[in-house]
Amino acid sequence: MAHAFAMPLWGQVLARALELRIDVALNPGDVEHELGTLHDRIRRPGDKLHGMPEVPTGLPGIRLRYREADGEYYVYVEDTRYGKLAGYTVFNRLIEVSRRADRWVRAPHTKLGPAYQRCGLATAIYDWALDGGLCLMSGARQSEGANALWQALAKRHTRGYVDLRSKTLTYLGDAVSENVRDDLHTRMFLLGRGWTLTSFAEATGMSGLY
């Protein structure tokens, strides 16, 4: 089943976002410096980050920009009230999956400035991607905060777990034991809008559904 990653109405997504936080063990000063450097590039004519498409958010002072490079999606959130970059999310390709599955799944990673954590931005961005038809898969490890975010998203999007090894996905069900969940081969996935478990299995080669 073919899906094109589309850009939905982000304002509707952001309006229903939960106040959850992704825990990142980074120095706040380093994060602020990186976001400042990126924002300078976004405003600099001639830079590849300048002139990126914008998506209306429906919220005063918040602007979203995005780009695609080598099959990965970059989403930047600007706070125009204070002239700064609030944070960004990268929807990375996973080298662990097969070429067949690589067409459809991405692993999101978010970095937010200290002032913008616990305000729902990460949740909103992930919802935005899922509503656009992109399927998400977790990394080998999730922090407590990231897991809580994914569990909240699973209330609105179909969730499943897979065993991922030798570039092969094997379906484990929509719930697993704590021991299985903590195994490095276990990954959680969320289906984007328009997908079913059957169509996802057919598209990615996932086994074990029946």
C-alpha positions in Angstrom: 0.0 0.0 0.0 1.7 3.2 -1.1 1.6 6.3 1.0 3.0 9.8 0.4 4.2 11.7 3.4 1.9 14.7 3.3 1.9 17.9 5.5 -1.4 18.1 7.5 -2.9 21.1 9.3 -0.3 21.4 12.0 -2.3 23.9 14.1 -5.0 21.3 14.7 -2.3 18.8 15.9 -0.6 21.3 18.1 -3.8 22.4 19.7 -4.3 18.9 21.1 -0.7 18.2 22.2 0.0 16.8 25.6 2.5 18.4 27.9 5.2 15.7 27.8 8.9 15.9 27.7 11.7 14.0 25.9 14.5 13.6 28.4 17.8 14.5 26.8 21.0 14.4 28.8 22.6 17.4 27.1 24.1 20.6 28.5 21.4 23.4 28.2 24.1 25.8 27.1 25.2 23.6 24.3 21.6 23.1 23.1 21.0 26.9 23.1 24.2 27.4 21.2 23.3 24.8 18.5 19.8 26.2 18.2 21.2 29.8 17.8 23.6 28.6 15.1 20.8 26.9 13.2 18.5 29.9 13.5 21.3 32.1 12.1 21.6 29.8 9.1 17.8 29.8 8.5 17.9 33.6 8.3 21.0 33.7 6.1 20.3 34.1 2.4 22.2 31.5 0.4 22.3 28.9 3.1 20.6 25.6 2.4 18.4 26.2 5.4 17.2 29.5 4.2 13.9 29.7 2.4 12.5 26.4 3.6 8.8 25.9 3.2 6.6 27.0 6.1 3.5 25.3 7.6 1.0 27.5 9.4 0.5 26.4 13.0 -2.5 28.5 13.9 -0.7 29.7 17.0 0.5 33.3 17.4 4.3 33.5 17.3 5.0 29.9 16.3 6.2 29.0 12.8 7.2 25.6 11.5 9.7 25.0 8.7 10.7 21.7 7.2 13.0 20.1 4.6 13.9 16.7 3.3 17.5 15.5 2.7 18.5 12.0 1.7 15.2 10.6 2.8 15.2 12.2 6.2 12.9 14.9 7.4 13.9 17.9 9.4 11.3 20.0 11.2 12.3 23.3 12.8 10.0 25.3 15.2 10.6 29.0 15.4 9.4 31.3 18.1 8.9 34.6 16.2 7.9 36.4 19.3 11.5 36.2 20.6 13.3 35.7 17.3 14.7 32.3 18.2 14.6 28.7 17.3 12.6 26.7 19.9 13.9 23.3 18.7 13.9 20.7 15.9 13.1 17.1 15.2 14.9 14.8 12.7 13.0 11.8 11.3 16.0 9.6 10.7 16.3 6.6 8.5 17.1 3.3 10.3 20.1 1.5 9.1 18.9 -1.6 10.9 15.9 -2.2 8.7 15.7 -3.7 5.2 15.6 -1.5 2.1 12.0 -2.5 1.8 11.1 -1.2 5.2 13.3 1.8 4.9 10.8 3.3 2.4 8.1 3.6 5.2 9.6 4.0 8.7 11.6 6.7 10.4 13.0 7.2 13.9 12.3 10.6 15.3 14.8 12.5 17.5 13.9 15.8 19.1 16.0 18.5 20.6 14.3 21.5 22.4 15.6 24.5 24.2 15.2 24.5 28.0 12.4 27.0 27.9 10.4 24.9 25.4 10.4 21.6 27.1 7.3 20.3 28.8 5.1 22.4 26.5 3.9 19.7 24.0 6.1 20.5 21.0 7.6 17.1 20.6 4.2 15.4 20.9 2.8 17.8 18.4 5.5 17.2 15.8 5.2 13.5 16.1 1.4 13.7 15.7 2.0 16.0 12.7 4.2 13.3 11.0 1.8 10.5 11.8 -1.2 12.4 10.6 0.8 12.9 7.3 1.1 9.1 6.9 4.6 8.6 8.1 5.2 5.5 10.3 7.5 5.8 13.3 9.8 3.3 14.9 11.7 3.7 18.2 15.4 3.3 18.7 16.9 0.5 20.8 16.5 2.4 24.0 13.9 4.9 25.2 14.1 7.2 28.1 11.3 7.3 30.6 10.0 10.6 29.1 10.3 9.4 25.5 8.4 6.2 26.4 5.6 8.2 28.0 5.3 10.3 24.9 5.0 7.3 22.7 2.5 5.7 25.0 0.4 8.9 24.8 0.6 8.9 21.0 -0.5 5.2 21.0 -3.9 6.4 22.2 -4.5 8.1 18.9 -2.4 5.9 16.5 -2.0 2.1 16.1 0.9 0.8 18.1 2.8 -2.4 17.8 6.1 -4.1 18.8 8.6 -5.9 16.6 11.7 -7.9 17.0 14.3 -6.4 14.7 17.3 -8.4 13.8 19.2 -9.2 10.6 17.1 -6.4 9.0 14.0 -8.5 9.5 10.8 -7.3 11.4 8.8 -9.9 13.3 5.6 -8.8 14.9 5.3 -9.3 18.7 1.8 -7.8 19.3 0.4 -4.5 20.5 1.8 -5.1 24.1 4.8 -7.0 25.4 6.3 -7.8 28.8 8.8 -5.5 30.5 11.6 -8.0 29.8 10.8 -8.2 26.1 10.3 -4.4 25.8 13.8 -3.9 27.3 15.5 -6.2 24.9 17.7 -4.3 22.4 16.0 -6.1 19.5 12.6 -4.9 20.5 11.2 -1.8 18.9 7.9 0.0 19.2 6.2 1.4 16.1 3.3 3.7 15.4 1.3 3.6 12.2 0.6 6.8 10.3 -2.8 7.8 9.0 -4.1 5.4 6.3 -2.1 2.4 7.4 -3.3 -0.9 8.9 -1.2 -3.7 10.4 -1.9 -5.7 7.3 -0.8 -3.0 4.8 2.3 -2.3 7.0 3.3 -5.9 7.1 2.9 -6.2 3.3 4.8 -3.0 2.6 7.7 -3.7 5.0 7.9 -7.5 4.9 7.0 -7.8 8.6 6.3 -11.4 9.5 4.4 -12.9 12.5 1.1 -11.0 12.0 -0.9 -14.1 11.6 
